[in-house]
């Protein structure tokens, strides 16, 4: 299946994935003793 994202969707996806990565790294940092 092939689909194309327009520029806004691409930016949104990259923004959300960036936020997710930051959140994950924050949580892993907090969990460490």
PDBQT receptor file of N, H, CA, C and O in Angstrom, charges set to zero:
ATOM      1  N   UNK A   1       0.853  -1.188   0.000  1.00  0.00    +0.000 N 
ATOM      2  CA  UNK A   1       0.000   0.000   0.000  1.00  0.00    +0.000 C 
ATOM      3  C   UNK A   1       0.889   1.239   0.000  1.00  0.00    +0.000 C 
ATOM      4  O   UNK A   1       1.839   1.338   0.777  1.00  0.00    +0.000 OA
ATOM      5  N   UNK A   2       0.571   2.167  -0.869  1.00  0.00    +0.000 N 
ATOM      6  H   UNK A   2      -0.200   2.087  -1.500  1.00  0.00    +0.000 HD
ATOM      7  CA  UNK A   2       1.379   3.376  -0.976  1.00  0.00    +0.000 C 
ATOM      8  C   UNK A   2       0.516   4.600  -0.761  1.00  0.00    +0.000 C 
ATOM      9  O   UNK A   2      -0.566   4.722  -1.334  1.00  0.00    +0.000 OA
ATOM     10  N   UNK A   3       1.004   5.504   0.068  1.00  0.00    +0.000 N 
ATOM     11  H   UNK A   3       1.884   5.405   0.534  1.00  0.00    +0.000 HD
ATOM     12  CA  UNK A   3       0.279   6.755   0.276  1.00  0.00    +0.000 C 
ATOM     13  C   UNK A   3       1.290   7.878   0.436  1.00  0.00    +0.000 C 
ATOM     14  O   UNK A   3       2.421   7.655   0.870  1.00  0.00    +0.000 OA
ATOM     15  N   UNK A   4       0.880   9.067   0.087  1.00  0.00    +0.000 N 
ATOM     16  H   UNK A   4      -0.038   9.249  -0.265  1.00  0.00    +0.000 HD
ATOM     17  CA  UNK A   4       1.794  10.199   0.181  1.00  0.00    +0.000 C 
ATOM     18  C   UNK A   4       1.300  11.183   1.232  1.00  0.00    +0.000 C 
ATOM     19  O   UNK A   4       0.104  11.445   1.357  1.00  0.00    +0.000 OA
ATOM     20  N   UNK A   5       2.246  11.711   1.972  1.00  0.00    +0.000 N 
ATOM     21  H   UNK A   5       3.218  11.498   1.870  1.00  0.00    +0.000 HD
ATOM     22  CA  UNK A   5       1.909  12.734   2.955  1.00  0.00    +0.000 C 
ATOM     23  C   UNK A   5       2.186  14.096   2.345  1.00  0.00    +0.000 C 
ATOM     24  O   UNK A   5       3.171  14.286   1.633  1.00  0.00    +0.000 OA
ATOM     25  N   UNK A   6       1.310  15.033   2.633  1.00  0.00    +0.000 N 
ATOM     26  H   UNK A   6       0.510  14.879   3.212  1.00  0.00    +0.000 HD
ATOM     27  CA  UNK A   6       1.645  16.381   2.194  1.00  0.00    +0.000 C 
ATOM     28  C   UNK A   6       2.593  17.017   3.213  1.00  0.00    +0.000 C 
ATOM     29  O   UNK A   6       2.888  16.423   4.250  1.00  0.00    +0.000 OA
ATOM     30  N   UNK A   7       3.056  18.202   2.916  1.00  0.00    +0.000 N 
ATOM     31  H   UNK A   7       2.816  18.684   2.073  1.00  0.00    +0.000 HD
ATOM     32  CA  UNK A   7       4.117  18.810   3.721  1.00  0.00    +0.000 C 
ATOM     33  C   UNK A   7       3.684  19.020   5.172  1.00  0.00    +0.000 C 
ATOM     34  O   UNK A   7       4.468  18.800   6.095  1.00  0.00    +0.000 OA
ATOM     35  N   UNK A   8       2.444  19.443   5.369  1.00  0.00    +0.000 N 
ATOM     36  H   UNK A   8       1.807  19.622   4.619  1.00  0.00    +0.000 HD
ATOM     37  CA  UNK A   8       1.965  19.683   6.733  1.00  0.00    +0.000 C 
ATOM     38  C   UNK A   8       1.909  18.393   7.547  1.00  0.00    +0.000 C 
ATOM     39  O   UNK A   8       2.299  18.368   8.714  1.00  0.00    +0.000 OA
ATOM     40  N   UNK A   9       1.425  17.335   6.928  1.00  0.00    +0.000 N 
ATOM     41  H   UNK A   9       1.107  17.355   5.980  1.00  0.00    +0.000 HD
ATOM     42  CA  UNK A   9       1.350  16.060   7.635  1.00  0.00    +0.000 C 
ATOM     43  C   UNK A   9       2.747  15.566   7.980  1.00  0.00    +0.000 C 
ATOM     44  O   UNK A   9       2.978  15.031   9.064  1.00  0.00    +0.000 OA
ATOM     45  N   UNK A  10       3.669  15.750   7.054  1.00  0.00    +0.000 N 
ATOM     46  H   UNK A  10       3.481  16.184   6.173  1.00  0.00    +0.000 HD
ATOM     47  CA  UNK A  10       5.042  15.321   7.293  1.00  0.00    +0.000 C 
ATOM     48  C   UNK A  10       5.630  16.064   8.493  1.00  0.00    +0.000 C 
ATOM     49  O   UNK A  10       6.271  15.466   9.357  1.00  0.00    +0.000 OA
ATOM     50  N   UNK A  11       5.402  17.369   8.530  1.00  0.00    +0.000 N 
ATOM     51  H   UNK A  11       4.881  17.855   7.829  1.00  0.00    +0.000 HD
ATOM     52  CA  UNK A  11       5.906  18.171   9.653  1.00  0.00    +0.000 C 
ATOM     53  C   UNK A  11       5.263  17.726  10.956  1.00  0.00    +0.000 C 
ATOM     54  O   UNK A  11       5.937  17.613  11.980  1.00  0.00    +0.000 OA
ATOM     55  N   UNK A  12       3.974  17.475  10.918  1.00  0.00    +0.000 N 
ATOM     56  H   UNK A  12       3.427  17.567  10.086  1.00  0.00    +0.000 HD
ATOM     57  CA  UNK A  12       3.262  17.042  12.115  1.00  0.00    +0.000 C 
ATOM     58  C   UNK A  12       3.810  15.709  12.617  1.00  0.00    +0.000 C 
ATOM     59  O   UNK A  12       4.044  15.536  13.814  1.00  0.00    +0.000 OA
ATOM     60  N   UNK A  13       4.008  14.786  11.712  1.00  0.00    +0.000 N 
ATOM     61  H   UNK A  13       3.817  14.926  10.741  1.00  0.00    +0.000 HD
ATOM     62  CA  UNK A  13       4.524  13.474  12.085  1.00  0.00    +0.000 C 
ATOM     63  C   UNK A  13       5.917  13.596  12.696  1.00  0.00    +0.000 C 
ATOM     64  O   UNK A  13       6.206  12.967  13.714  1.00  0.00    +0.000 OA
ATOM     65  N   UNK A  14       6.770  14.391  12.087  1.00  0.00    +0.000 N 
ATOM     66  H   UNK A  14       6.535  14.902  11.260  1.00  0.00    +0.000 HD
ATOM     67  CA  UNK A  14       8.122  14.536  12.628  1.00  0.00    +0.000 C 
ATOM     68  C   UNK A  14       8.093  15.231  13.984  1.00  0.00    +0.000 C 
ATOM     69  O   UNK A  14       8.868  14.897  14.880  1.00  0.00    +0.000 OA
ATOM     70  N   UNK A  15       7.199  16.194  14.123  1.00  0.00    +0.000 N 
ATOM     71  H   UNK A  15       6.570  16.465  13.395  1.00  0.00    +0.000 HD
ATOM     72  CA  UNK A  15       7.058  16.904  15.397  1.00  0.00    +0.000 C 
ATOM     73  C   UNK A  15       6.602  15.942  16.492  1.00  0.00    +0.000 C 
ATOM     74  O   UNK A  15       7.164  15.922  17.587  1.00  0.00    +0.000 OA
ATOM     75  N   UNK A  16       5.588  15.153  16.189  1.00  0.00    +0.000 N 
ATOM     76  H   UNK A  16       5.131  15.169  15.299  1.00  0.00    +0.000 HD
ATOM     77  CA  UNK A  16       5.060  14.220  17.183  1.00  0.00    +0.000 C 
ATOM     78  C   UNK A  16       6.092  13.159  17.552  1.00  0.00    +0.000 C 
ATOM     79  O   UNK A  16       6.234  12.819  18.727  1.00  0.00    +0.000 OA
ATOM     80  N   UNK A  17       6.799  12.642  16.581  1.00  0.00    +0.000 N 
ATOM     81  H   UNK A  17       6.683  12.918  15.627  1.00  0.00    +0.000 HD
ATOM     82  CA  UNK A  17       7.794  11.625  16.885  1.00  0.00    +0.000 C 
ATOM     83  C   UNK A  17       8.933  12.211  17.713  1.00  0.00    +0.000 C 
ATOM     84  O   UNK A  17       9.500  11.536  18.572  1.00  0.00    +0.000 OA
ATOM     85  N   UNK A  18       9.262  13.479  17.446  1.00  0.00    +0.000 N 
ATOM     86  H   UNK A  18       8.801  14.028  16.748  1.00  0.00    +0.000 HD
ATOM     87  CA  UNK A  18      10.284  14.151  18.248  1.00  0.00    +0.000 C 
ATOM     88  C   UNK A  18       9.830  14.272  19.702  1.00  0.00    +0.000 C 
ATOM     89  O   UNK A  18      10.588  13.983  20.627  1.00  0.00    +0.000 OA
ATOM     90  N   UNK A  19       8.575  14.707  19.889  1.00  0.00    +0.000 N 
ATOM     91  H   UNK A  19       7.958  14.942  19.137  1.00  0.00    +0.000 HD
ATOM     92  CA  UNK A  19       8.038  14.838  21.236  1.00  0.00    +0.000 C 
ATOM     93  C   UNK A  19       8.038  13.477  21.944  1.00  0.00    +0.000 C 
ATOM     94  O   UNK A  19       8.361  13.380  23.128  1.00  0.00    +0.000 OA
ATOM     95  N   UNK A  20       7.677  12.451  21.213  1.00  0.00    +0.000 N 
ATOM     96  H   UNK A  20       7.414  12.529  20.251  1.00  0.00    +0.000 HD
ATOM     97  CA  UNK A  20       7.626  11.115  21.785  1.00  0.00    +0.000 C 
ATOM     98  C   UNK A  20       9.018  10.669  22.230  1.00  0.00    +0.000 C 
ATOM     99  O   UNK A  20       9.178  10.119  23.320  1.00  0.00    +0.000 OA
ATOM    100  N   UNK A  21      10.007  10.902  21.399  1.00  0.00    +0.000 N 
ATOM    101  H   UNK A  21       9.877  11.348  20.514  1.00  0.00    +0.000 HD
ATOM    102  CA  UNK A  21      11.384  10.526  21.728  1.00  0.00    +0.000 C 
ATOM    103  C   UNK A  21      11.856  11.273  22.973  1.00  0.00    +0.000 C 
ATOM    104  O   UNK A  21      12.484  10.691  23.857  1.00  0.00    +0.000 OA
ATOM    105  N   UNK A  22      11.550  12.558  23.030  1.00  0.00    +0.000 N 
ATOM    106  H   UNK A  22      11.040  13.031  22.311  1.00  0.00    +0.000 HD
ATOM    107  CA  UNK A  22      11.929  13.339  24.210  1.00  0.00    +0.000 C 
ATOM    108  C   UNK A  22      11.253  12.797  25.464  1.00  0.00    +0.000 C 
ATOM    109  O   UNK A  22      11.883  12.677  26.515  1.00  0.00    +0.000 OA
ATOM    110  N   UNK A  23       9.987  12.477  25.348  1.00  0.00    +0.000 N 
ATOM    111  H   UNK A  23       9.476  12.575  24.495  1.00  0.00    +0.000 HD
ATOM    112  CA  UNK A  23       9.237  11.954  26.485  1.00  0.00    +0.000 C 
ATOM    113  C   UNK A  23       9.830  10.633  26.952  1.00  0.00    +0.000 C 
ATOM    114  O   UNK A  23       9.986  10.411  28.152  1.00  0.00    +0.000 OA
ATOM    115  N   UNK A  24      10.158   9.764  26.020  1.00  0.00    +0.000 N 
ATOM    116  H   UNK A  24      10.032   9.944  25.044  1.00  0.00    +0.000 HD
ATOM    117  CA  UNK A  24      10.727   8.467  26.356  1.00  0.00    +0.000 C 
ATOM    118  C   UNK A  24      12.069   8.645  27.055  1.00  0.00    +0.000 C 
ATOM    119  O   UNK A  24      12.346   7.976  28.050  1.00  0.00    +0.000 OA
ATOM    120  N   UNK A  25      12.893   9.533  26.544  1.00  0.00    +0.000 N 
ATOM    121  H   UNK A  25      12.668  10.076  25.735  1.00  0.00    +0.000 HD
ATOM    122  CA  UNK A  25      14.209   9.743  27.148  1.00  0.00    +0.000 C 
ATOM    123  C   UNK A  25      14.069  10.363  28.536  1.00  0.00    +0.000 C 
ATOM    124  O   UNK A  25      14.830  10.034  29.446  1.00  0.00    +0.000 OA
ATOM    125  N   UNK A  26      13.101  11.255  28.696  1.00  0.00    +0.000 N 
ATOM    126  H   UNK A  26      12.483  11.522  27.957  1.00  0.00    +0.000 HD
ATOM    127  CA  UNK A  26      12.845  11.832  30.016  1.00  0.00    +0.000 C 
ATOM    128  C   UNK A  26      12.465  10.742  31.011  1.00  0.00    +0.000 C 
ATOM    129  O   UNK A  26      12.989  10.695  32.124  1.00  0.00    +0.000 OA
ATOM    130  N   UNK A  27      11.562   9.881  30.606  1.00  0.00    +0.000 N 
ATOM    131  H   UNK A  27      11.137   9.920  29.701  1.00  0.00    +0.000 HD
ATOM    132  CA  UNK A  27      11.082   8.839  31.511  1.00  0.00    +0.000 C 
ATOM    133  C   UNK A  27      12.205   7.872  31.856  1.00  0.00    +0.000 C 
ATOM    134  O   UNK A  27      12.322   7.453  33.007  1.00  0.00    +0.000 OA
ATOM    135  N   UNK A  28      13.025   7.513  30.891  1.00  0.00    +0.000 N 
ATOM    136  H   UNK A  28      12.931   7.854  29.955  1.00  0.00    +0.000 HD
ATOM    137  CA  UNK A  28      14.122   6.595  31.172  1.00  0.00    +0.000 C 
ATOM    138  C   UNK A  28      15.152   7.264  32.084  1.00  0.00    +0.000 C 
ATOM    139  O   UNK A  28      15.769   6.601  32.918  1.00  0.00    +0.000 OA
ATOM    140  N   UNK A  29      15.336   8.561  31.928  1.00  0.00    +0.000 N 
ATOM    141  H   UNK A  29      14.835   9.100  31.251  1.00  0.00    +0.000 HD
ATOM    142  CA  UNK A  29      16.261   9.296  32.800  1.00  0.00    +0.000 C 
ATOM    143  C   UNK A  29      15.725   9.318  34.230  1.00  0.00    +0.000 C 
ATOM    144  O   UNK A  29      16.479   9.144  35.188  1.00  0.00    +0.000 OA
ATOM    145  N   UNK A  30      14.434   9.530  34.362  1.00  0.00    +0.000 N 
ATOM    146  H   UNK A  30      13.821   9.671  33.584  1.00  0.00    +0.000 HD
ATOM    147  CA  UNK A  30      13.797   9.587  35.680  1.00  0.00    +0.000 C 
ATOM    148  C   UNK A  30      13.859   8.213  36.363  1.00  0.00    +0.000 C 
ATOM    149  O   UNK A  30      14.057   8.127  37.575  1.00  0.00    +0.000 OA
ATOM    150  N   UNK A  31      13.692   7.161  35.592  1.00  0.00    +0.000 N 
ATOM    151  H   UNK A  31      13.532   7.230  34.608  1.00  0.00    +0.000 HD
ATOM    152  CA  UNK A  31      13.666   5.823  36.172  1.00  0.00    +0.000 C 
ATOM    153  C   UNK A  31      15.033   5.393  36.691  1.00  0.00    +0.000 C 
ATOM    154  O   UNK A  31      15.118   4.561  37.595  1.00  0.00    +0.000 OA
ATOM    155  N   UNK A  32      16.092   5.946  36.135  1.00  0.00    +0.000 N 
ATOM    156  H   UNK A  32      16.023   6.622  35.401  1.00  0.00    +0.000 HD
ATOM    157  CA  UNK A  32      17.426   5.546  36.579  1.00  0.00    +0.000 C 
ATOM    158  C   UNK A  32      17.692   6.040  37.998  1.00  0.00    +0.000 C 
ATOM    159  O   UNK A  32      17.308   7.158  38.342  1.00  0.00    +0.000 OA
ATOM    160  N   UNK A  33      18.334   5.236  38.811  1.00  0.00    +0.000 N 
ATOM    161  H   UNK A  33      18.645   4.328  38.531  1.00  0.00    +0.000 HD
ATOM    162  CA  UNK A  33      18.642   5.602  40.192  1.00  0.00    +0.000 C 
ATOM    163  C   UNK A  33      19.689   6.719  40.279  1.00  0.00    +0.000 C 
ATOM    164  O   UNK A  33      20.055   7.138  41.377  1.00  0.00    +0.000 OA
TER     165      UNK A  33
